[in-house]
Amino acid sequence: MDGEVLVLNSDYEPLHVCNVRRALALVHLGKAEVLHAEDRLVRTTGVDWPSPTVLKLRHHVRRPLPQLRLSRRSVFARDNYQCQYCGTCGRDLTIDHVVPKRLGGGATWENLVACCRRCNSKKGDKILEKSGMRLRREPRRPRYVPYISLAKYVAGRKNAIWREYLPPMPGLSD
């Protein structure tokens, strides 16, 4: 029972991403209904269930507005796992301070970018002008704050079914 399931509030707002086991428990208890399911079946002791991919809760859950936390995963997700200097895609990335820490550059959304190891070594502890490098895109704090983590949101936007329920985020490419 592997896989991830998008859980929507009763007003179709994305709330959470859970595993298939938890999703089936919510359906079995009558707390959610399946909106989309895969063709494969999940076998339980009594019943075979279609493997859900999107659930909608039957009752509305009130949640406070989420705070978007600055983290490595969030910066990588914002930059779409792409080096902001050369454009290399991949998971072997580091975080680069556009303005180095020693020159007063802090850990902010506007100063951190995803960077490959080669470009990070090339730039070193210099400002952009002295390194001769240019950013592909100006780093900014994302405007839309999803209830689910930014990394799950970006991964979910690649899923055709989930994309119907995840609002577009300006500045992120699909």
N, C-alpha and C positions, 0 to 999 in steps of 0.2 A: 504494500500500500504506500507507494511513493508518489510524489507529485505535489503540486501546490494548487490551492483553491482560493480564488478571490471571493471574499465575503463582502456583500453590499448591505447597507442599511435598508430599511423599508422604503426610503426615498431614492434608492439606487446610488447612494453615495458610497464610494469605496471606503471600507473600514479597516480591513485586515486581510492578511494572507495567512492561511492555515494549511495544515497537511490534510490528506484525504481522510485519514482516520477521524480527525476532529470534525471534518465536514459531514461525514456519514453519521456521527453521533448527533450533530445538530439537526440533521434531517430526521433521523430516527426519533428524536425527542420532540419533534414537531416545532422546533424553534426556527427552522429555515426551510426554504423550498429551493429545489434545483432549477436554475435557469438554463444552464448549459452543462452537458455531460459528454464524455468521450464514449467511443464505441466499446471499449474494453470493459469487462465486468470485474467487480470486486466481490470475491466470494466470502461470505460470512457463514456462521454456523447454521443459520436458517434460511437466508435469502441471498440472491445474487443482486448486487446493486450496480447500476451504471456508474462509472467513475466520474464524480462531479468536477467541473472546472470553475463554475461560477455559482454562488449561492446568494439568495436574498433573504434577509431576516424577516420574520413575520411581524415582529414588533419593533418599533423605532428605539434605537439606543442613542441617548444623548451623550455626547462627548465634548470636552472642552477643545478649543482650537489647539492643534498640535504646534509644538515649537520645533523648528527645523534646526537640528544640531549640526554643528560644524564637526565633521569627522573625515578621516581618510576615505572611507567608503562613500560618503556623501560627495566629496570633491571628485572622486573618480567617476561616480555616477553622473554628476553634473557635466563633466567633461567627456562623457560617453566613452570612458576607458581609452582615451586617445591623447597622445602627447600633444600639448598645446604649442609646441615649437615646431616639430617636424611632421606631426600628423600620424605617427606610427600608432597602430591599434594593438592592444594586447593587455594581458593581466600583469605583466612584469613591469609595473610602473612605480614611480616614486612621487613624492610631493615636493614641489619646488616653491620657494618663496620668491615672488617676482622682485620685491625689494628685500634684500637679505636682512636677516635678523639683526646683524651687527650694525646695519644702517637704519634701524628703527622699523623695519617691516615686521608687522605682527602676524599672528595667526588669525586672519580674517578671510571672509569669502572673496574679497577683492584682491587679496595678496597671495592666495594659494592656487596652484594649478597642478594638474596631472602632467607628469613629465617622464620620458623614458630615461633610462640610466645614462645613455650616451649623451643626450642633450643636457642632463643635469650635470654631468662631469664637465662638459664643454662650457656651460655657463658659469659653473662654480659659484663663487661667493661675490659675483659682480652684478652691477645693475645692467639692465637690458642694453642701454646705449653702449656701454663699454664692452659687452660681450659680443655685440654685432648680431644679436638674435632678435627675432620679432615674435610676438604672440599671434597665433592664428585667430584668437577671439579674446576679447577683453573679459576677464573673470568678473562675475557678478553674483550676488546672492540670488538664488531662485525666487521668483515672485510667488508662484503657487506652492503651497505647502500641503502635500498629501498626508492623509492619516497614516498610510502605510509608509514604510521607510523609503527614502529616495532611491536607494539601490533596487528595492523590490518594484518601485514604480517604474524605473527606467527599464528593468527587465520585463515587466508586465506590458509596457507599451509595444514590445516586440511580438507579443502574442495577439493574433488577429481578433480572437474572441474577447479578450480582456480590454483591448483598445476601445471597444464600444462603450465601456463603462469608465475608463480612466480619462479625465479631461486632459486636453493638450496643455503642455507647459511651455510658455514662451521661452525661447532660447535653447530648448532641447530639440535635437533632430531625431526623427524616428528611424 
